Amino acid sequence: MTTSATFRLSSDELDASFLDKVKSLFAHREVEIIVREPELDETEYLLSNSQTRERLLESVANIREGKNLIELDRRAFQ
């Protein structure tokens, strides 16, 4: 049985107690520790560009207000 755990934390939170928790979780087993900056999720990626963020937020506002919507006839896709 393989056990895995993902920890997402700030480098400021890395201390001896964190290591103790990892050692406790994987007692007497070999572990592999990979350290990397987390990737942006899709929403973070889209919001990271000012033009894309503006367009996305405008589209959300249009949906909420029922403006600039395109209605399609579902029968055309059957």
C-alpha positions in Angstrom: 0.0 0.0 0.0 1.3 3.4 -1.0 0.8 6.4 1.3 1.1 9.9 0.0 0.5 13.3 1.3 0.5 16.7 -0.2 1.4 19.7 2.0 0.9 23.3 0.8 2.5 25.8 3.0 4.7 28.9 3.1 8.4 28.4 3.4 8.1 30.4 6.6 6.1 27.5 8.0 8.8 25.0 7.5 10.2 24.1 10.9 11.2 21.1 13.0 7.5 20.4 13.9 6.7 20.0 10.2 9.5 17.5 9.8 8.3 15.7 12.9 4.8 15.4 11.4 6.2 14.0 8.2 8.4 11.5 10.1 5.4 10.4 12.1 3.2 9.9 9.1 5.8 7.8 7.3 7.4 6.1 10.2 10.3 3.8 9.4 9.8 4.1 5.6 11.8 5.8 2.8 10.3 9.0 1.6 10.8 11.3 -1.3 10.5 15.1 -0.7 10.0 17.4 -3.7 9.9 21.1 -3.2 8.5 23.4 -5.9 6.4 26.5 -6.2 2.7 25.5 -6.8 1.3 25.9 -10.3 -1.5 28.4 -10.8 -4.9 26.8 -11.2 -7.0 27.8 -14.2 -8.8 30.7 -12.5 -5.6 32.1 -11.1 -4.0 31.8 -14.5 -6.8 33.7 -16.2 -6.9 36.4 -13.6 -3.1 36.9 -13.7 -3.3 38.8 -17.0 -5.0 42.2 -16.7 -6.7 42.0 -20.1 -8.0 38.5 -19.6 -9.1 39.4 -16.0 -11.1 42.4 -17.2 -12.8 40.4 -20.0 -13.6 37.5 -17.6 -15.0 39.8 -14.9 -17.0 41.7 -17.6 -18.5 38.4 -18.8 -19.4 37.3 -15.3 -21.2 40.7 -14.8 -23.0 40.2 -18.1 -24.3 36.8 -17.0 -25.4 38.1 -13.6 -27.2 41.0 -15.3 -28.6 38.9 -18.2 -26.9 41.2 -20.7 -25.1 40.4 -24.0 -26.2 36.7 -23.8 -26.5 34.5 -26.9 -29.3 32.0 -26.8 -28.9 28.9 -29.0 -31.6 26.6 -30.2 -30.7 23.2 -28.8 -32.5 21.4 -31.6 -29.8 22.6 -34.0 -27.3 20.4 -32.1 -29.2 17.2 -32.0 
